[in-house]
Every structure is written in C-alpha cells, then in structure tokens.
Amino acid sequence: MSEQTIALVTGANKGIGYEIAAGLGALGWSVGVGARDEQRREAAVEKLRAGGADAFGVPLDVTDDASVAAAARLIEGRAGRLDVLVNNAGITGSEPQRPTTVDLATVRTVVETNVLGVIRVTNAMLPLLRLSASPRIVNMSSGVGSLTRQTTPGAETGPIAIAYAPSKTFLNAVTVQYAKELADTNILINLACPGYCATDLNGFRGVRTPEQGAAIAIRLATLPDGGPTGGFFDDDGMVPW
C-alpha cells in the first residue's frame, strides 16, 4: 500500500479543477484526474506529468453509478485507499434560468451533477477514505449559494439562475448533513468558495484566475487533524450561509 498521499479531483481536466490537481501534485501527492472526456482527461494528465506531478487519469461521469463504482475500484487497485476527495465537477445548466419560464429538465440536470453527483461520488469513495489516517473531503460551492448574499440588497450574486444558484445552496445543506453524520470520525468535510473565476463555466467573464480559485480548495484539502468541518470558506474565512 502506497504511503504517498492519494487524492481524487472530479472535473479536473480544465479550469479550477485542473489547478486544484496541479496544486496538490506540487505537494508531491498522487492525484487522480477525474473527467468524462477521455481526450481532455489524458491531455490534462500529460500536462500535469510534464510539470512534475504524479497524476493519473480516472474515467468518471459523476451522474453514472457504474462509472463512479469503476472509479472507486480503479483507485482501490492503485493505492488501496483515498486520502482526499475534491468534488469539483459542476455545471451551470442551459439558459434562460428565470423561475417563471425555466424548463424543469434544466433544473434536474444541474441538480443531478452538482448535488446528486457529489453524494454519489462521496458515498462510493467513503470506504477508501475511511482507510486514510487523515481523510479530507472538499466540496466546491459558490458564493451564489449563500442565501445571505442572495437576500442582501445590492449584493452582487450574478444573474437570476433557478437551477445553478440553488444547486449550490442545496450542496451546502447536503455537506452540513455529512459533517453531522461524520462528526465522530476523523473525516473533515468542508465547502470551498473559489470566487468569480474566469472559466468556461461563465464564458471566461470572471475576475479571478482558476489558480486563485483553487487556493481555498487546496487549503481545505490540507487541513491539519482537528481542523474545522462542516464549514463554508473562501480566501477571507467563513462565507455567510
């Protein structure tokens, strides 16, 4: 069994996910690049390896039970355990997302990836995480998932988005429930808010770089034993719920 720290980052072939994988790889960790698209996944692995990271590809569609189960078997066969899981894969969903006119299929699709996908992957990986000395789970949320910010007059929370924004609020609530159930274990699970980063998720309109957005996830992935759990954090500290 490997003594090297083993991490899995979902949606790691591009954007913030790629930078999280790169940052963890720079620590000397072995990092699984989880992604659906084989070509993009292998290109990301190749680029990470060229930069000195110990990266390996993990075929992974977070919406598919069989794919997630196969990913867990791959990691078990490679390392025998998992130390860190970063649930980064996410989608915004098609527009428009005005509540009065939205296609309900859009809401279902976004929740399937952004919420149910996280539950599916987390539960599949938990047996491997329980074998780690210091397991960590990081769920990538968003400032638009904060109900406090959404209801604060004048706060900048982006466009009206009945699928995407509430999916992150849902994810926040789900993470709290995991933290409650896992409170008597050594598993720390937290939410990371990367800020408004320029990625293809928003047409590269963000004001932060993916590398800047990855920093909070890396910090939460490397928390010391006894660190916080069930929290919602950005670079400045706690994000209001």
C-alpha beads as a LAMMPS data file, in Angstrom:
LAMMPS data file: protein, C-alpha beads

241 atoms
240 bonds

1 atom types
1 bond types

-500.0 500.0 xlo xhi
-500.0 500.0 ylo yhi
-500.0 500.0 zlo zhi

Masses

1 110.0

Atoms # bond

1 1 1 0.000 0.000 0.000
2 1 1 1.330 3.401 -1.009
3 1 1 2.379 5.842 1.712
4 1 1 2.097 8.715 -0.741
5 1 1 -0.946 10.935 -0.219
6 1 1 -3.634 9.999 -2.745
7 1 1 -6.223 12.500 -3.972
8 1 1 -9.083 12.439 -6.452
9 1 1 -10.328 15.640 -8.057
10 1 1 -13.522 15.406 -10.114
11 1 1 -13.863 17.589 -13.185
12 1 1 -10.091 18.049 -13.153
13 1 1 -9.388 18.224 -16.864
14 1 1 -9.736 22.021 -17.021
15 1 1 -10.372 25.232 -15.108
16 1 1 -10.346 25.298 -11.322
17 1 1 -10.331 21.506 -11.096
18 1 1 -7.150 21.284 -13.133
19 1 1 -5.471 23.902 -10.934
20 1 1 -6.514 22.036 -7.786
21 1 1 -4.932 18.896 -9.213
22 1 1 -1.802 20.846 -10.132
23 1 1 -1.564 22.373 -6.665
24 1 1 -1.943 19.033 -4.902
25 1 1 0.514 17.447 -7.321
26 1 1 3.024 20.155 -6.456
27 1 1 2.857 18.920 -2.856
28 1 1 4.164 15.557 -4.020
29 1 1 0.765 13.886 -3.902
30 1 1 -0.507 11.319 -6.373
31 1 1 -3.558 12.931 -7.974
32 1 1 -6.376 11.249 -9.842
33 1 1 -7.748 13.422 -12.637
34 1 1 -11.435 12.595 -12.763
35 1 1 -13.185 13.542 -16.018
36 1 1 -15.707 12.195 -18.520
37 1 1 -13.933 13.175 -21.727
38 1 1 -11.086 10.763 -22.422
39 1 1 -9.139 13.081 -24.707
40 1 1 -9.293 16.057 -22.353
41 1 1 -8.579 13.861 -19.339
42 1 1 -5.454 12.323 -20.830
43 1 1 -4.255 15.690 -22.123
44 1 1 -4.571 17.093 -18.593
45 1 1 -2.694 14.107 -17.119
46 1 1 0.078 14.548 -19.671
47 1 1 0.368 18.268 -18.905
48 1 1 0.426 17.647 -15.151
49 1 1 3.104 14.988 -15.524
50 1 1 5.169 17.308 -17.697
51 1 1 5.047 19.758 -14.798
52 1 1 6.376 17.127 -12.412
53 1 1 3.119 15.933 -10.859
54 1 1 2.307 12.282 -10.191
55 1 1 -1.047 12.350 -11.999
56 1 1 -3.214 9.529 -13.305
57 1 1 -6.467 9.515 -15.233
58 1 1 -9.737 8.387 -13.690
59 1 1 -12.618 7.920 -16.151
60 1 1 -15.513 9.427 -14.237
61 1 1 -19.038 10.584 -15.005
62 1 1 -20.462 11.728 -11.664
63 1 1 -24.024 11.182 -12.924
64 1 1 -23.472 7.489 -13.680
65 1 1 -23.492 4.838 -10.941
66 1 1 -21.398 2.342 -12.912
67 1 1 -18.784 4.950 -13.830
68 1 1 -18.419 6.075 -10.217
69 1 1 -18.156 2.480 -8.969
70 1 1 -15.471 1.763 -11.568
71 1 1 -13.544 4.852 -10.478
72 1 1 -13.574 3.631 -6.875
73 1 1 -12.257 0.240 -7.979
74 1 1 -9.505 1.903 -10.007
75 1 1 -8.302 3.920 -7.016
76 1 1 -8.553 0.927 -4.691
77 1 1 -6.440 -1.147 -7.060
78 1 1 -3.879 1.610 -7.482
79 1 1 -3.438 2.798 -3.903
80 1 1 -5.614 0.760 -1.561
81 1 1 -7.132 3.890 -0.041
82 1 1 -8.027 7.529 -0.732
83 1 1 -6.820 10.424 1.404
84 1 1 -8.530 13.414 -0.192
85 1 1 -11.635 13.782 -2.343
86 1 1 -12.336 17.094 -4.051
87 1 1 -15.848 17.185 -5.530
88 1 1 -15.262 19.860 -8.147
89 1 1 -17.287 18.690 -11.162
90 1 1 -20.196 21.022 -11.804
91 1 1 -22.330 22.598 -14.498
92 1 1 -24.332 25.825 -14.772
93 1 1 -27.058 24.396 -16.975
94 1 1 -28.633 25.869 -20.056
95 1 1 -30.205 29.308 -20.079
96 1 1 -32.531 31.047 -19.529
97 1 1 -32.999 30.176 -15.857
98 1 1 -35.759 32.579 -14.870
99 1 1 -38.037 30.809 -12.373
100 1 1 -41.265 31.554 -14.236
101 1 1 -40.106 30.164 -17.580
102 1 1 -37.424 27.568 -16.800
103 1 1 -37.562 24.122 -18.345
104 1 1 -37.707 21.739 -15.388
105 1 1 -35.345 19.407 -17.225
106 1 1 -32.661 22.079 -16.827
107 1 1 -33.099 22.102 -13.053
108 1 1 -32.994 18.304 -12.901
109 1 1 -29.822 18.136 -14.978
110 1 1 -27.991 20.684 -12.832
111 1 1 -29.028 19.049 -9.551
112 1 1 -28.040 15.622 -10.902
113 1 1 -24.461 16.793 -11.416
114 1 1 -23.972 19.446 -8.742
115 1 1 -25.726 17.707 -5.858
116 1 1 -26.564 14.071 -6.550
117 1 1 -23.214 13.618 -8.282
118 1 1 -21.425 14.752 -5.141
119 1 1 -23.443 12.354 -2.989
120 1 1 -22.851 9.508 -5.444
121 1 1 -19.074 10.029 -5.620
122 1 1 -18.666 10.711 -1.899
123 1 1 -20.515 7.553 -0.881
124 1 1 -18.568 5.435 -3.356
125 1 1 -15.253 6.791 -2.079
126 1 1 -16.038 6.763 1.648
127 1 1 -14.854 3.170 2.231
128 1 1 -11.456 4.160 0.784
129 1 1 -11.388 7.449 2.704
130 1 1 -12.040 5.599 5.961
131 1 1 -8.740 3.757 5.404
132 1 1 -6.810 7.051 5.435
133 1 1 -5.076 8.443 8.517
134 1 1 -6.303 11.981 7.760
135 1 1 -9.161 11.908 5.248
136 1 1 -10.471 15.150 3.793
137 1 1 -13.453 15.933 1.559
138 1 1 -13.751 19.300 -0.168
139 1 1 -16.966 20.234 -1.969
140 1 1 -16.690 23.106 -4.418
141 1 1 -19.537 25.533 -3.817
142 1 1 -20.073 29.146 -4.877
143 1 1 -20.859 32.493 -3.350
144 1 1 -24.180 32.403 -5.218
145 1 1 -25.160 29.503 -2.965
146 1 1 -25.194 31.831 0.043
147 1 1 -28.782 32.734 0.924
148 1 1 -27.453 35.604 3.000
149 1 1 -25.794 37.129 -0.054
150 1 1 -28.756 36.321 -2.299
151 1 1 -31.104 38.225 0.001
152 1 1 -28.815 41.172 0.782
153 1 1 -29.963 44.256 -1.183
154 1 1 -27.285 45.405 -3.612
155 1 1 -25.118 42.295 -3.206
156 1 1 -23.608 41.026 -6.461
157 1 1 -24.835 37.468 -6.961
158 1 1 -24.904 37.225 -10.744
159 1 1 -27.939 36.646 -12.945
160 1 1 -31.196 35.044 -11.840
161 1 1 -30.465 31.322 -12.048
162 1 1 -33.078 28.994 -10.554
163 1 1 -31.045 25.894 -11.426
164 1 1 -27.421 26.795 -10.726
165 1 1 -27.571 29.067 -7.656
166 1 1 -29.996 26.885 -5.647
167 1 1 -27.978 23.787 -6.593
168 1 1 -25.065 25.271 -4.663
169 1 1 -27.326 26.131 -1.715
170 1 1 -28.533 22.510 -1.839
171 1 1 -24.917 21.300 -1.907
172 1 1 -24.121 23.460 1.123
173 1 1 -27.002 21.901 3.053
174 1 1 -26.001 18.398 1.973
175 1 1 -22.438 18.987 3.168
176 1 1 -23.684 20.043 6.600
177 1 1 -25.590 16.751 6.879
178 1 1 -22.440 14.787 6.001
179 1 1 -20.477 16.723 8.628
180 1 1 -23.096 15.844 11.239
181 1 1 -23.049 12.142 10.379
182 1 1 -19.238 12.008 10.204
183 1 1 -18.687 14.113 13.338
184 1 1 -17.375 11.157 15.341
185 1 1 -14.848 10.180 12.649
186 1 1 -11.547 11.713 11.531
187 1 1 -13.058 12.770 8.193
188 1 1 -13.183 16.537 7.710
189 1 1 -15.654 17.752 5.068
190 1 1 -15.910 21.394 4.055
191 1 1 -17.185 23.689 1.325
192 1 1 -14.862 25.859 -0.751
193 1 1 -15.931 29.095 -2.430
194 1 1 -13.427 29.884 -5.203
195 1 1 -14.771 33.325 -6.062
196 1 1 -15.683 34.558 -9.530
197 1 1 -13.019 32.918 -11.660
198 1 1 -12.570 33.131 -15.410
199 1 1 -13.528 29.669 -16.679
200 1 1 -15.628 28.287 -19.489
201 1 1 -18.410 27.876 -16.920
202 1 1 -19.039 31.629 -17.163
203 1 1 -17.636 32.351 -20.609
204 1 1 -14.347 33.477 -19.003
205 1 1 -16.013 36.580 -17.570
206 1 1 -14.639 36.003 -14.060
207 1 1 -12.186 38.381 -12.419
208 1 1 -10.046 35.752 -10.689
209 1 1 -7.785 33.144 -12.239
210 1 1 -8.528 29.419 -11.879
211 1 1 -5.287 29.148 -9.900
212 1 1 -6.564 31.749 -7.428
213 1 1 -9.866 29.881 -7.196
214 1 1 -8.081 26.628 -6.462
215 1 1 -6.231 28.009 -3.434
216 1 1 -9.071 27.616 -0.934
217 1 1 -9.711 24.015 -2.019
218 1 1 -6.035 23.180 -1.571
219 1 1 -6.089 24.776 1.866
220 1 1 -9.105 22.718 2.936
221 1 1 -7.599 19.558 1.426
222 1 1 -4.521 20.010 3.600
223 1 1 -6.216 20.879 6.903
224 1 1 -4.461 19.518 9.978
225 1 1 -6.121 16.910 12.150
226 1 1 -8.693 18.569 14.378
227 1 1 -9.384 21.261 11.809
228 1 1 -12.845 22.615 11.029
229 1 1 -15.566 20.508 9.469
230 1 1 -18.956 21.425 8.063
231 1 1 -17.794 24.941 7.195
232 1 1 -18.133 27.191 4.139
233 1 1 -14.887 29.013 3.368
234 1 1 -13.266 31.379 0.905
235 1 1 -9.863 33.047 0.963
236 1 1 -11.044 35.519 3.598
237 1 1 -12.537 32.973 6.008
238 1 1 -16.100 31.855 6.635
239 1 1 -18.701 32.592 3.962
240 1 1 -22.146 33.563 5.333
241 1 1 -24.749 30.873 4.819

Bonds

1 1 1 2
2 1 2 3
3 1 3 4
4 1 4 5
5 1 5 6
6 1 6 7
7 1 7 8
8 1 8 9
9 1 9 10
10 1 10 11
11 1 11 12
12 1 12 13
13 1 13 14
14 1 14 15
15 1 15 16
16 1 16 17
17 1 17 18
18 1 18 19
19 1 19 20
20 1 20 21
21 1 21 22
22 1 22 23
23 1 23 24
24 1 24 25
25 1 25 26
26 1 26 27
27 1 27 28
28 1 28 29
29 1 29 30
30 1 30 31
31 1 31 32
32 1 32 33
33 1 33 34
34 1 34 35
35 1 35 36
36 1 36 37
37 1 37 38
38 1 38 39
39 1 39 40
40 1 40 41
41 1 41 42
42 1 42 43
43 1 43 44
44 1 44 45
45 1 45 46
46 1 46 47
47 1 47 48
48 1 48 49
49 1 49 50
50 1 50 51
51 1 51 52
52 1 52 53
53 1 53 54
54 1 54 55
55 1 55 56
56 1 56 57
57 1 57 58
58 1 58 59
59 1 59 60
60 1 60 61
61 1 61 62
62 1 62 63
63 1 63 64
64 1 64 65
65 1 65 66
66 1 66 67
67 1 67 68
68 1 68 69
69 1 69 70
70 1 70 71
71 1 71 72
72 1 72 73
73 1 73 74
74 1 74 75
75 1 75 76
76 1 76 77
77 1 77 78
78 1 78 79
79 1 79 80
80 1 80 81
81 1 81 82
82 1 82 83
83 1 83 84
84 1 84 85
85 1 85 86
86 1 86 87
87 1 87 88
88 1 88 89
89 1 89 90
90 1 90 91
91 1 91 92
92 1 92 93
93 1 93 94
94 1 94 95
95 1 95 96
96 1 96 97
97 1 97 98
98 1 98 99
99 1 99 100
100 1 100 101
101 1 101 102
102 1 102 103
103 1 103 104
104 1 104 105
105 1 105 106
106 1 106 107
107 1 107 108
108 1 108 109
109 1 109 110
110 1 110 111
111 1 111 112
112 1 112 113
113 1 113 114
114 1 114 115
115 1 115 116
116 1 116 117
117 1 117 118
118 1 118 119
119 1 119 120
120 1 120 121
121 1 121 122
122 1 122 123
123 1 123 124
124 1 124 125
125 1 125 126
126 1 126 127
127 1 127 128
128 1 128 129
129 1 129 130
130 1 130 131
131 1 131 132
132 1 132 133
133 1 133 134
134 1 134 135
135 1 135 136
136 1 136 137
137 1 137 138
138 1 138 139
139 1 139 140
140 1 140 141
141 1 141 142
142 1 142 143
143 1 143 144
144 1 144 145
145 1 145 146
146 1 146 147
147 1 147 148
148 1 148 149
149 1 149 150
150 1 150 151
151 1 151 152
152 1 152 153
153 1 153 154
154 1 154 155
155 1 155 156
156 1 156 157
157 1 157 158
158 1 158 159
159 1 159 160
160 1 160 161
161 1 161 162
162 1 162 163
163 1 163 164
164 1 164 165
165 1 165 166
166 1 166 167
167 1 167 168
168 1 168 169
169 1 169 170
170 1 170 171
171 1 171 172
172 1 172 173
173 1 173 174
174 1 174 175
175 1 175 176
176 1 176 177
177 1 177 178
178 1 178 179
179 1 179 180
180 1 180 181
181 1 181 182
182 1 182 183
183 1 183 184
184 1 184 185
185 1 185 186
186 1 186 187
187 1 187 188
188 1 188 189
189 1 189 190
190 1 190 191
191 1 191 192
192 1 192 193
193 1 193 194
194 1 194 195
195 1 195 196
196 1 196 197
197 1 197 198
198 1 198 199
199 1 199 200
200 1 200 201
201 1 201 202
202 1 202 203
203 1 203 204
204 1 204 205
205 1 205 206
206 1 206 207
207 1 207 208
208 1 208 209
209 1 209 210
210 1 210 211
211 1 211 212
212 1 212 213
213 1 213 214
214 1 214 215
215 1 215 216
216 1 216 217
217 1 217 218
218 1 218 219
219 1 219 220
220 1 220 221
221 1 221 222
222 1 222 223
223 1 223 224
224 1 224 225
225 1 225 226
226 1 226 227
227 1 227 228
228 1 228 229
229 1 229 230
230 1 230 231
231 1 231 232
232 1 232 233
233 1 233 234
234 1 234 235
235 1 235 236
236 1 236 237
237 1 237 238
238 1 238 239
239 1 239 240
240 1 240 241
